Amino acid sequence: MDWDRSQVTYSSQIVGQQINDGAIDNKVVQSKFRQFLREFREDGVEETFLYRERLLNNYETRNYFITIDYDDLNTFDPELSEKFRENPSIYLPLFENAAQEVVAMTKFPKPSKDEMHTIQVQIINVARQPVPIRQLQADHISKLVRVPGIITSSTKPRCKATRITLRCTNCKATITRGAARGFGSIQIPRSCENASDEKNDKPCPVDPFEVVADKCKFLDIQKLKLQESPEDIPTGEMPRHIWLFAERNLVNMVKPGARVNIIGIYKIFDTKLNSRRNDRYASSVRKPYIEVIGIEEINMTQKLGKFTAEEEEAIRDLSRSPNIHNIIQSSISPAIWGNQDIKLAIACLLFGGSRKSLPGNMKLRGDINVLLLGDPSVAKSQFLKFVDQVAPIAVYTSGKGSSAAGLTASVIKEPGTGEFHLAAGAMVLADGGVVCIDEFDKMRETDRVAIHEAMEQQTISIAKAGITTILNSRSSVLAAANPIFGRYDELRTTSENIDFETTILSRFDLIFIIRDIKDVSRDTRLAHHIMGLHINVNGRGKKNNDEEESGNDGNEISPDLLSKYVAYARHKIHPRLTRKAADMLKNHYVSFRRETKIQAEESGQISAIPLTVRQLESLIRIAESLAKMQLSEEANEDHVKEAVRLFKVSTLKAAKEGGMATTDSLSGSGEFLESVQKAERNIKRRLPIGSKTNVSKLVQEMGRRQLNEGVVNKALSIMHSRGEIEFRARRRQVYRLK
């Protein structure tokens, strides 16, 4: 083996094999492959020669490839399939030659091998245990492997010469050279064979050859990067990747973000990345890659929707429970006390609605997006972490450390060639699952705008560096954010507390504003619950009063079973609204819009959270997800009632909250707003511009006018926030500015 040559440096030779024996073996093996292609019949169909007809049809339609099921080859000749698995580099060319011979036998007159187009043999369904990327070792070199993962980037297709014709610039002699498969290159001789021929007028110089492009043979190649799936990466580890080499009909077969099983030959090649020429280990260290001979694209919902009969029966039995909604709700972050509506919303997000395809290639998303907006220490991040662990497919990211390219997709310049290739981001990697974005408010505005398309159309369009494509991003978004001032400011309106544009808020189906309200009884129960968690750290104790009050009935299911239940429902169940449920939903939507309009006219302010047609579709998706929890194919009136209730306590409540929100029982009510406005008018009449008075005296005077102290203090706080008054002497005096 010549280590100085920059080509694929591996050996597929069978130890101890003689050349003559190899030639004999090649003929025998090729005849076996030919026999398999000609004579293999489909099970139960004696007259159908499966691969012969498929091969001839492909060749006639100029599709010069044949896809072989490895199980069929193993059924036909187990010994041959085992030899193919052990030495694919030797047997694959023989397989392709046999395919050419099968086609040539049907032609008259029989064409020569040079007159025919080469046929690519693709292998699928290798019934072996998949080998993860981090378990590929030296024992796998030159063997057939099946590696699962996700395609994260792909280069532009390029042309590679398989056989070149060289012509000497001096004596015009021509020679041909073939290239090794994979990343191997062609070595051009340094000297001409006729260099010392006396017939030449002058001797041939060093490096005399030039390439005759018209007489060369080329094929299409592409480099792909395969990365471990996010759910398979061990905690604390960096994801590992490996380069793939695809050629001919395997080029442009998959896009970045696709989850695949790669069937290929594990090889090594000489890399030039090490610039230290004096490194004594550089000549013996090689970089691995996989030469692809088959690609199986995985539909994750189908993969995760495969269950044994026992598992399916257990899931069906669980779905028949009359309180299945409460069981699932209690199983969402059981360590977190209270927040029952938020837990139900997260359950709806996990199950999702039904994705629909309309005429004209229009699609309606079925995934539900949820925004948790609230004060610090209200367990927002804990909800996200739980979903990251339970969801069948999930990607967790933080808004501060995420860019637009990291969330969607980016175009990266390849160091060696200078060409650009696509690299998939978090929204693409989570296709078919959930994207958990923490610290959503810390993202730059330009980065948030980048995910608009991904959240509604569920695609990501790329038009950069000459690359124009559309990637799938069919994922739900669970985002957590803090208000603009860190904590929710009761003196400000919802629009002043939320630093998000209407365009991004309308894409969230459910928006929860979580407040850290200081209440003695509530704080006591919460503290008691947290103490119980710390005491019973290795297992939850007996059900206590706190669990009863928080809605946990002790019937929580394990996260593993919940994950299987979610995967089963997402794959098997696709509910639709009944006619009565649709009419009920329509009436609720119209009433919501009318109430919002009346409130806007009375307050003179437009709600920060819009109620648009998207919210009507949100109600439909929520009702469908509630039906999925029961494994029901119909979303009825009960599901619509629960969806409307959940919408009222989340998005609609957030839209109606104004700057008067307090812990008062009349918070946000019309009576309370009128009292505050009346107090403002009386204070302005009592306190002319440029005058001052004691706050206590002012409160007493307003009390004689049936205005309590809480209303007066709220009115003063609002006037102070507008700059109409200022407090002096440690808030004991008030001075009117305007």
matplotlib code that plots the C-alpha trace (Angstrom):
import matplotlib.pyplot as plt

x = [0.0, 1.4, 0.8, 2.2, -0.6, -3.5, -6.4, -8.5, -6.1, -7.9, -7.6, -10.6, -8.4, -9.3, -6.2, -4.5, -6.6, -4.7, -5.3, -6.3, -8.7, -10.1, -10.9, -12.6, -14.5, -15.6, -17.2, -19.0, -20.2, -21.3, -23.3, -25.0, -26.0, -27.2, -29.3, -30.7, -31.8, -33.3, -35.0, -36.1, -39.8, -42.1, -43.7, -46.9, -46.6, -44.9, -45.2, -43.6, -39.9, -39.6, -36.1, -35.9, -39.0, -38.0, -34.6, -35.8, -38.5, -35.9, -33.4, -36.1, -37.1, -33.5, -33.4, -30.1, -30.4, -32.0, -33.0, -32.4, -34.0, -31.2, -33.7, -34.5, -30.9, -30.5, -33.5, -32.2, -28.6, -27.6, -24.0, -23.8, -25.5, -23.0, -20.0, -21.5, -21.8, -18.2, -16.6, -19.0, -16.2, -15.5, -19.0, -20.8, -19.0, -19.8, -23.4, -23.5, -21.9, -24.5, -27.2, -25.7, -25.6, -29.2, -30.2, -27.9, -29.5, -32.8, -31.2, -30.8, -28.2, -26.5, -24.6, -21.1, -20.3, -18.9, -22.1, -24.3, -24.9, -23.6, -26.3, -26.2, -27.2, -28.8, -29.2, -32.0, -33.6, -30.4, -31.9, -29.0, -28.8, -28.1, -24.6, -24.6, -22.0, -20.2, -19.9, -18.2, -14.8, -11.8, -13.5, -16.2, -13.7, -14.6, -17.8, -21.4, -22.9, -26.3, -26.0, -29.0, -28.9, -30.1, -28.7, -27.4, -25.7, -25.2, -22.9, -23.8, -23.6, -20.3, -18.8, -16.1, -14.1, -14.2, -11.9, -9.7, -7.7, -4.3, -2.3, 1.4, 2.0, 5.2, 4.7, 0.9, 0.7, -2.6, -3.1, -6.2, -6.4, -9.3, -10.2, -10.9, -14.5, -15.4, -13.1, -10.2, -8.4, -6.6, -2.8, -1.3, 2.1, 5.0, 6.8, 5.7, 6.4, 8.0, 10.3, 13.4, 12.1, 14.6, 11.8, 10.9, 12.4, 13.0, 12.6, 9.3, 9.6, 8.5, 4.7, 3.9, 0.3, -2.8, -6.4, -8.6, -11.9, -14.0, -12.8, -13.3, -16.2, -17.8, -20.5, -22.4, -21.2, -22.3, -21.0, -23.5, -23.0, -24.7, -25.2, -26.5, -30.2, -30.7, -32.6, -29.7, -26.9, -25.8, -26.2, -23.2, -21.8, -21.3, -23.1, -20.8, -21.0, -19.5, -19.2, -21.1, -20.2, -23.2, -23.0, -25.2, -28.9, -28.3, -27.4, -30.0, -32.1, -32.4, -32.4, -30.9, -33.1, -34.2, -33.9, -32.4, -30.8, -27.6, -26.5, -23.0, -19.4, -17.3, -14.1, -11.1, -9.4, -6.3, -7.2, -5.0, -6.3, -3.1, -0.7, 2.2, 4.2, 6.7, 4.1, 5.3, 1.8, 0.2, 1.1, -0.8, -3.9, -6.9, -10.3, -13.4, -16.4, -19.2, -19.7, -23.5, -25.1, -28.6, -30.7, -33.8, -35.6, -37.4, -40.8, -40.4, -44.1, -44.2, -41.0, -42.4, -45.8, -44.7, -45.8, -46.2, -49.7, -49.3, -48.3, -51.1, -53.6, -52.3, -52.6, -56.1, -57.1, -55.6, -57.5, -60.8, -60.4, -63.2, -60.7, -57.9, -57.5, -56.9, -54.4, -52.4, -52.6, -51.3, -48.5, -47.1, -44.3, -45.8, -43.2, -44.6, -47.5, -50.6, -50.6, -53.2, -54.3, -50.7, -50.1, -53.2, -52.0, -48.6, -50.4, -52.3, -49.0, -47.5, -50.5, -51.2, -54.1, -54.6, -52.5, -54.7, -53.9, -56.2, -56.6, -54.0, -51.2, -52.2, -51.6, -52.9, -50.7, -51.8, -49.0, -49.8, -47.5, -47.6, -46.0, -45.3, -44.8, -44.3, -42.3, -39.0, -39.2, -42.6, -41.2, -41.3, -38.0, -38.9, -41.9, -39.6, -37.1, -39.9, -41.2, -37.7, -37.5, -41.0, -41.6, -40.6, -38.6, -37.4, -34.7, -34.0, -32.4, -32.0, -33.0, -29.8, -27.5, -29.6, -29.4, -31.7, -29.4, -29.1, -32.9, -33.7, -30.9, -27.6, -25.3, -21.7, -18.6, -16.7, -13.0, -11.4, -13.3, -14.8, -18.3, -21.4, -23.6, -26.7, -26.7, -30.0, -31.0, -33.0, -36.4, -35.4, -33.8, -37.0, -39.2, -42.2, -41.5, -41.2, -38.8, -38.3, -37.0, -36.1, -35.4, -37.5, -37.5, -33.7, -33.6, -32.8, -35.8, -34.3, -33.8, -37.4, -38.7, -36.8, -39.1, -42.3, -42.5, -41.5, -44.3, -47.2, -46.3, -44.0, -41.4, -38.1, -37.2, -33.5, -32.2, -28.5, -25.2, -27.0, -28.8, -32.6, -34.6, -37.4, -36.9, -39.6, -40.1, -43.3, -42.7, -44.5, -42.9, -42.9, -41.4, -40.8, -40.2, -40.0, -41.9, -39.9, -39.1, -38.1, -41.3, -44.8, -45.5, -49.1, -49.1, -48.6, -50.8, -50.2, -48.8, -46.3, -45.3, -44.9, -42.0, -43.3, -44.8, -48.4, -47.1, -45.3, -48.0, -50.7, -48.8, -49.0, -52.2, -52.1, -50.5, -50.2, -49.3, -48.0, -47.9, -46.0, -48.8, -48.0, -50.8, -50.3, -52.4, -51.1, -47.5, -48.0, -49.3, -46.5, -43.8, -45.3, -45.2, -41.6, -40.6, -42.3, -40.3, -37.0, -37.9, -39.2, -36.5, -36.2, -39.9, -43.1, -44.8, -48.5, -51.0, -51.6, -54.0, -51.7, -52.0, -55.7, -55.9, -53.5, -55.6, -53.2, -55.3, -52.4, -52.9, -49.9, -48.4, -44.6, -42.8, -41.9, -45.5, -46.6, -44.1, -45.4, -49.0, -48.2, -46.4, -49.2, -51.9, -49.9, -49.4, -52.7, -55.4, -56.5, -59.7, -62.1, -64.7, -68.4, -70.9, -72.4, -69.0, -68.1, -71.2, -70.5, -66.9, -68.0, -70.4, -67.7, -65.2, -67.7, -68.5, -64.8, -64.3, -67.3, -66.2, -62.7, -64.1, -66.3, -63.4, -61.2, -63.8, -64.4, -60.7, -59.4, -56.5, -56.0, -55.2, -51.6, -52.6, -54.7, -57.8, -57.6, -58.6, -55.5, -57.1, -60.1, -57.8, -56.1, -59.4, -59.9, -56.4, -56.9, -60.2, -58.6, -55.7, -58.2, -59.9, -56.5, -56.0, -59.0, -57.9, -61.2, -61.6, -64.2, -63.9, -67.3, -69.0, -67.3, -63.9, -64.9, -66.1, -62.8, -60.9, -62.9, -62.3, -58.6, -58.5, -60.4, -58.0, -54.9, -54.9, -58.3, -57.5, -54.1, -55.7, -58.3, -55.8, -55.1, -53.0, -55.3, -54.3, -53.9, -54.5, -57.8, -60.9, -62.2, -58.9, -59.6, -63.3, -65.3, -66.4, -62.8, -61.7, -64.6, -63.6, -60.0, -61.0, -63.4, -60.5, -58.3, -60.9, -61.4, -57.6, -57.2, -60.0, -58.6, -54.9, -54.3, -51.1, -48.1, -49.7, -48.9, -50.6, -50.1, -51.0, -52.7, -54.9, -55.8, -56.8, -59.0, -60.7, -61.3, -62.6, -65.4, -66.4, -66.7, -63.3, -61.3, -57.5, -56.6, -58.4, -56.8, -53.3, -53.8, -54.9, -51.9, -49.5, -51.0, -50.8, -47.2, -46.3, -47.7, -45.6, -48.6, -47.5, -44.4, -43.9, -41.9, -40.7, -40.6, -44.0, -45.7, -46.4, -47.7, -46.9, -48.8, -46.8, -49.3]
y = [0.0, 3.3, 5.8, 8.7, 8.7, 11.1, 8.7, 6.2, 4.0, 0.9, -2.8, -5.0, -7.9, -11.3, -12.5, -15.4, -15.2, -15.8, -13.8, -16.8, -18.0, -14.6, -14.4, -17.8, -16.7, -13.5, -15.3, -17.7, -14.8, -12.8, -15.7, -16.1, -12.4, -12.8, -15.8, -13.8, -10.9, -13.2, -15.8, -14.3, -14.4, -12.5, -14.4, -16.0, -14.8, -17.5, -15.7, -12.4, -12.1, -9.1, -7.7, -8.7, -6.7, -3.8, -3.7, -3.7, -1.1, 1.2, 0.8, 1.6, 4.7, 5.8, 5.2, 3.4, 1.8, -1.1, -1.2, -4.5, -5.7, -7.3, -9.7, -11.0, -11.6, -13.4, -15.6, -16.5, -17.3, -16.7, -17.5, -15.0, -12.3, -12.9, -12.6, -9.4, -8.0, -8.8, -7.6, -5.2, -3.4, -6.6, -7.9, -4.6, -4.1, -7.8, -7.2, -4.1, -6.1, -8.9, -6.3, -5.1, -8.6, -9.2, -6.2, -7.1, -10.6, -8.9, -6.9, -8.0, -7.8, -8.2, -4.9, -4.8, -3.7, -0.4, 0.4, 0.0, 2.5, 1.5, 0.4, 1.3, -1.3, 0.2, -1.9, -1.3, -3.1, -4.5, -6.5, -5.9, -4.0, -0.3, 0.8, 4.3, 6.8, 6.7, 2.9, 2.7, 1.2, -0.2, -3.6, -2.1, -0.8, -2.2, -3.8, -3.1, -1.0, 0.5, 3.8, 5.9, 9.6, 13.0, 14.8, 18.2, 19.5, 18.7, 20.1, 20.9, 18.0, 17.8, 15.7, 13.2, 11.4, 7.6, 7.2, 9.8, 9.9, 11.5, 12.8, 13.5, 17.1, 16.0, 12.6, 12.7, 9.2, 8.6, 6.5, 5.9, 5.8, 4.7, 6.3, 4.5, 4.6, 7.1, 10.0, 8.4, 10.5, 9.6, 9.6, 11.1, 9.7, 12.0, 10.7, 9.4, 5.8, 7.1, 9.5, 7.6, 6.7, 7.6, 8.4, 11.6, 14.8, 15.8, 13.8, 14.0, 16.4, 15.7, 16.0, 15.9, 14.8, 16.8, 15.7, 15.0, 15.9, 14.7, 11.1, 11.0, 9.4, 11.3, 10.7, 12.9, 12.9, 14.7, 15.0, 14.7, 15.1, 12.6, 13.5, 11.6, 12.2, 14.7, 12.2, 9.7, 12.0, 11.2, 14.0, 16.3, 15.0, 16.8, 15.4, 13.4, 13.3, 11.5, 12.4, 10.5, 10.0, 9.6, 9.1, 8.7, 8.3, 8.8, 12.4, 14.9, 12.1, 13.6, 17.2, 18.5, 17.7, 14.3, 11.4, 8.4, 5.0, 4.9, 1.6, 1.9, 0.8, 2.1, 3.4, 5.7, 8.3, 10.5, 14.0, 17.1, 19.0, 18.4, 21.1, 19.7, 17.8, 16.5, 14.8, 11.2, 9.9, 11.8, 9.1, 6.4, 8.2, 8.2, 9.9, 7.7, 8.2, 6.1, 5.3, 5.2, 2.4, 2.8, 5.4, 4.7, 7.9, 7.5, 8.9, 9.4, 9.2, 5.8, 4.7, 5.8, 4.4, 0.8, -1.1, -4.6, -6.1, -5.9, -2.3, -1.3, -3.1, -1.4, 2.0, 1.3, 0.2, 3.4, 5.5, 4.1, 5.6, 8.2, 10.7, 10.2, 14.0, 14.3, 11.4, 12.9, 16.4, 15.0, 13.2, 16.5, 17.6, 16.0, 17.6, 21.0, 22.1, 23.6, 25.1, 22.6, 24.6, 25.0, 21.2, 20.5, 23.0, 21.3, 17.9, 19.4, 20.5, 17.0, 15.4, 18.1, 18.4, 16.9, 18.1, 18.7, 19.0, 21.1, 21.3, 23.5, 22.0, 24.1, 22.6, 23.5, 22.8, 20.6, 21.4, 23.6, 26.5, 27.6, 30.7, 30.8, 34.4, 35.2, 36.2, 34.4, 31.2, 30.0, 26.8, 27.8, 26.2, 23.0, 22.6, 22.9, 20.4, 17.9, 18.2, 17.8, 14.5, 13.2, 14.3, 11.6, 14.2, 17.3, 20.0, 22.3, 25.6, 29.0, 32.2, 34.1, 31.5, 31.0, 32.9, 32.9, 30.6, 28.3, 28.0, 27.7, 26.8, 28.3, 28.2, 27.2, 27.6, 24.4, 24.9, 22.7, 23.7, 27.0, 25.8, 26.5, 23.8, 23.8, 23.1, 22.4, 24.3, 23.4, 23.9, 21.5, 19.0, 18.8, 18.1, 16.0, 17.0, 19.9, 22.8, 24.2, 27.7, 29.1, 32.9, 33.7, 37.4, 37.5, 36.8, 39.5, 40.8, 39.8, 36.3, 36.0, 37.2, 34.3, 31.7, 33.3, 31.1, 28.0, 28.5, 29.0, 27.5, 24.9, 25.3, 27.2, 28.9, 29.4, 31.7, 32.2, 31.9, 30.5, 27.8, 28.1, 25.4, 24.7, 22.6, 21.0, 22.3, 20.5, 21.1, 22.6, 25.5, 25.7, 29.1, 30.6, 34.3, 37.0, 40.3, 43.3, 44.5, 41.1, 40.9, 41.6, 45.2, 45.6, 49.3, 48.8, 47.3, 43.9, 45.4, 47.4, 44.2, 42.0, 43.0, 41.0, 42.0, 41.1, 39.0, 36.6, 36.5, 35.6, 32.4, 31.1, 29.1, 29.5, 32.3, 32.1, 35.0, 33.4, 35.7, 35.2, 36.5, 36.8, 35.0, 33.5, 30.4, 29.7, 30.3, 27.9, 25.1, 25.6, 25.6, 22.5, 20.8, 21.7, 20.5, 17.2, 16.9, 17.4, 14.9, 12.2, 12.7, 9.0, 8.5, 10.4, 9.9, 9.3, 11.5, 14.5, 17.4, 19.5, 16.9, 16.8, 20.6, 20.7, 18.2, 15.3, 12.2, 9.8, 8.1, 9.6, 7.5, 7.1, 9.4, 6.3, 5.3, 8.9, 9.1, 5.9, 7.1, 10.4, 8.7, 6.2, 9.0, 11.2, 8.3, 6.4, 9.0, 11.9, 13.3, 15.7, 18.1, 17.0, 19.4, 20.3, 21.0, 23.1, 25.3, 25.7, 26.7, 29.2, 30.9, 31.1, 32.7, 35.4, 36.2, 36.4, 38.9, 41.0, 41.2, 42.2, 45.0, 46.3, 46.3, 48.2, 50.8, 51.3, 51.5, 53.2, 50.8, 47.9, 44.6, 43.5, 39.9, 39.8, 37.6, 36.6, 33.7, 32.0, 31.8, 30.1, 27.5, 27.3, 26.3, 23.6, 22.2, 22.2, 20.4, 17.8, 17.3, 16.7, 14.1, 12.5, 12.0, 9.8, 8.1, 9.3, 10.0, 12.7, 16.0, 16.5, 19.3, 18.3, 18.7, 22.1, 23.2, 22.2, 23.9, 27.1, 27.0, 26.5, 29.4, 31.7, 31.1, 31.6, 33.8, 35.5, 36.3, 37.7, 39.8, 41.3, 42.2, 45.9, 48.2, 47.7, 44.2, 43.5, 40.8, 42.5, 40.3, 43.0, 43.0, 43.8, 44.2, 47.1, 48.2, 48.5, 50.4, 52.8, 53.4, 54.1, 56.5, 58.3, 58.6, 60.2, 62.8, 63.7, 63.9, 66.2, 68.5, 68.4, 69.0, 71.8, 71.8, 73.0, 72.3, 69.5, 67.8, 64.9, 61.4, 60.4, 63.5, 62.9, 59.3, 60.5, 63.0, 60.5, 58.0, 60.4, 60.1, 56.3, 55.6, 53.1, 53.4, 50.6, 52.5, 55.8, 54.3, 52.6, 55.9, 57.7, 55.0, 55.3, 59.1, 58.8, 56.3, 58.8, 61.6, 63.6, 63.7, 63.0, 61.7, 63.6, 63.1, 59.4, 59.1, 61.0, 64.0, 64.2, 67.1, 67.6, 68.3, 68.4]
z = [0.0, -1.1, 1.7, -0.2, -2.8, -2.0, -2.7, -0.9, 1.0, 2.1, 1.2, 0.3, -0.8, 0.7, 2.6, 0.9, -2.3, -5.5, -8.7, -10.8, -8.1, -7.8, -11.5, -11.3, -8.2, -9.9, -12.8, -10.4, -8.2, -11.2, -12.5, -9.1, -9.1, -12.7, -11.7, -8.7, -11.0, -13.6, -11.5, -8.2, -7.9, -5.6, -2.7, -3.8, -7.4, -9.5, -12.8, -11.7, -11.9, -9.6, -10.3, -14.0, -14.9, -12.6, -14.1, -17.7, -17.0, -15.4, -18.2, -20.9, -19.0, -18.7, -14.9, -14.8, -11.3, -9.6, -5.9, -4.2, -1.0, 1.0, 2.6, -0.9, -1.6, 1.8, 1.1, -2.4, -1.3, 2.3, 1.7, -1.2, 0.9, 3.8, 1.5, 0.0, 3.6, 4.4, 1.1, -0.5, -2.4, -4.4, -4.8, -5.7, -9.1, -9.9, -9.0, -11.3, -14.1, -13.7, -14.0, -17.3, -18.6, -17.7, -19.7, -22.6, -22.9, -23.9, -26.6, -30.2, -31.4, -28.0, -27.3, -25.9, -22.4, -23.6, -25.6, -22.6, -19.8, -16.3, -13.9, -10.2, -7.7, -4.5, -1.4, 1.1, 4.1, 5.5, 8.4, 10.8, 14.0, 13.1, 14.0, 15.6, 14.4, 17.8, 17.6, 14.2, 14.7, 12.8, 12.6, 10.3, 7.7, 4.2, 5.5, 4.8, 7.6, 8.4, 10.1, 11.3, 11.7, 10.3, 7.3, 8.4, 5.3, 1.6, -1.0, -4.6, -7.0, -8.8, -11.6, -11.0, -13.7, -13.5, -16.4, -18.0, -21.3, -21.1, -24.1, -24.1, -25.3, -27.0, -28.8, -28.8, -27.2, -25.3, -22.2, -20.0, -16.2, -13.9, -10.6, -7.3, -5.9, -3.3, -2.5, -4.4, -7.0, -10.3, -10.3, -13.4, -14.4, -14.1, -17.2, -20.6, -21.7, -24.9, -23.2, -24.4, -27.8, -30.5, -33.0, -31.1, -32.3, -28.7, -25.4, -23.6, -20.6, -17.0, -16.4, -20.2, -20.0, -20.6, -20.1, -23.2, -21.7, -24.7, -24.2, -20.4, -18.5, -15.7, -13.1, -10.6, -6.9, -3.8, -0.2, 2.6, 6.4, 8.6, 12.3, 15.2, 15.9, 18.7, 20.9, 20.6, 21.8, 25.4, 28.0, 28.0, 24.7, 21.5, 18.5, 16.2, 12.4, 9.5, 5.8, 3.2, -0.5, -2.8, -6.6, -9.6, -8.8, -5.0, -5.7, -4.5, -3.1, 0.4, 1.8, 5.0, 7.9, 6.6, 9.0, 7.2, 7.5, 5.4, 3.9, 2.7, 2.9, 5.8, 4.3, 5.1, 3.0, 3.3, 4.5, 3.9, 6.9, 8.9, 7.8, 9.8, 7.2, 9.7, 11.8, 11.9, 12.6, 9.6, 7.1, 9.0, 10.3, 8.0, 8.2, 7.9, 5.6, 4.2, 0.5, 0.2, -1.7, -0.3, 1.5, 3.5, 4.5, 7.8, 8.5, 12.3, 13.0, 11.3, 13.1, 16.4, 15.6, 15.5, 18.5, 19.6, 20.1, 23.9, 23.9, 21.6, 23.8, 26.9, 25.2, 24.0, 27.6, 29.0, 26.5, 27.7, 31.1, 31.7, 33.2, 30.6, 30.3, 34.0, 34.0, 31.1, 32.6, 36.0, 34.2, 32.8, 35.1, 38.2, 40.4, 39.7, 41.9, 40.4, 36.9, 35.7, 32.7, 31.5, 31.9, 29.8, 27.2, 27.0, 26.7, 23.7, 22.2, 22.5, 20.8, 18.3, 15.9, 12.4, 9.5, 6.4, 2.7, 0.6, -3.2, -4.8, -2.7, 0.3, 3.7, 7.1, 10.1, 12.9, 15.3, 18.3, 19.5, 23.2, 24.8, 28.5, 29.5, 33.2, 36.2, 37.2, 39.3, 38.0, 36.6, 32.9, 32.1, 34.0, 31.7, 28.7, 30.1, 30.7, 27.2, 25.8, 27.6, 26.9, 23.3, 20.8, 18.8, 20.6, 20.3, 23.3, 22.7, 24.4, 22.8, 23.9, 22.3, 19.1, 15.9, 12.9, 11.0, 14.0, 14.3, 10.6, 8.2, 7.1, 4.1, 5.0, 2.9, 2.6, 3.6, 1.0, -2.2, -1.3, -2.3, -0.3, 1.2, 3.4, 7.1, 8.9, 12.1, 15.2, 13.5, 10.7, 13.0, 15.1, 12.0, 13.3, 17.0, 19.3, 19.5, 23.1, 23.1, 26.5, 27.1, 24.0, 24.9, 24.8, 21.1, 18.7, 16.8, 13.4, 14.7, 15.8, 12.4, 10.8, 12.4, 11.2, 8.2, 10.1, 12.7, 10.3, 6.9, 8.5, 5.8, 5.6, 2.4, 1.6, -1.2, -0.4, -2.3, -5.3, -3.3, -3.5, -1.8, 0.7, 3.8, 6.0, 9.5, 10.7, 14.4, 17.4, 19.3, 23.1, 24.1, 27.5, 28.0, 30.7, 30.5, 29.2, 32.7, 34.0, 36.1, 35.1, 35.9, 37.2, 36.4, 32.7, 30.0, 28.5, 25.3, 27.4, 29.3, 26.2, 24.0, 21.0, 17.8, 16.8, 13.9, 16.2, 18.9, 16.5, 15.6, 19.1, 19.7, 23.5, 25.4, 29.2, 31.4, 34.6, 37.7, 40.9, 43.2, 46.9, 48.7, 52.2, 51.7, 48.3, 49.4, 52.3, 50.1, 47.6, 50.3, 51.8, 48.3, 47.7, 51.2, 50.4, 47.1, 48.9, 51.7, 49.3, 46.8, 45.9, 45.5, 45.9, 49.2, 49.9, 48.3, 50.4, 50.5, 48.2, 45.5, 45.8, 45.5, 42.6, 40.6, 40.8, 41.4, 41.9, 38.5, 36.8, 34.1, 33.6, 31.1, 28.9, 28.7, 28.0, 25.2, 23.6, 24.1, 22.3, 19.4, 19.0, 18.9, 16.6, 14.1, 14.3, 15.2, 12.9, 14.3, 12.5, 13.9, 13.9, 12.3, 15.7, 17.2, 14.2, 14.6, 18.4, 17.6, 15.0, 17.5, 20.2, 17.8, 16.7, 20.3, 21.2, 18.4, 19.4, 23.0, 22.0, 19.8, 22.5, 25.0, 22.5, 21.9, 25.7, 26.7, 23.5, 23.3, 20.9, 22.5, 22.4, 21.6, 18.5, 17.9, 14.2, 12.0, 13.3, 16.7, 15.2, 13.7, 17.1, 18.7, 16.0, 16.7, 20.4, 20.1, 17.8, 20.3, 23.1, 20.9, 20.3, 24.0, 24.0, 20.7, 19.2, 15.5, 16.1, 18.0, 19.6, 21.6, 24.8, 23.2, 21.9, 25.3, 26.9, 24.1, 24.5, 28.3, 27.8, 25.3, 27.7, 30.6, 28.4, 25.2, 25.8, 29.4, 28.3, 25.6, 28.0, 30.8, 30.9, 33.0, 36.0, 36.8, 40.5, 43.0, 43.8, 43.2, 40.8, 38.8, 35.2, 35.7, 34.3, 37.8, 39.0, 35.9, 36.3, 40.0, 39.0, 36.3, 38.7, 41.2, 38.6, 37.8, 41.4, 42.1, 39.1, 40.4, 43.9, 42.9, 40.4, 38.3, 40.3, 43.7, 46.3, 49.2, 51.6, 50.3, 53.5, 53.4, 49.8, 50.5, 53.4, 51.1, 48.4, 51.0, 51.8, 48.1, 48.3, 46.8, 48.8, 49.4, 46.9, 44.1, 45.0, 45.1, 41.8, 40.2, 41.7, 40.4, 36.9, 36.9, 38.1, 35.3, 32.8, 34.2, 35.4, 39.1, 41.1, 44.6, 47.2, 50.8, 50.4, 48.8, 51.6, 49.4, 45.8, 43.4, 40.2, 37.1, 34.3]

ax = plt.figure().add_subplot(projection="3d")
ax.plot(x, y, z, "-o")
ax.set_aspect("equal")
plt.show()
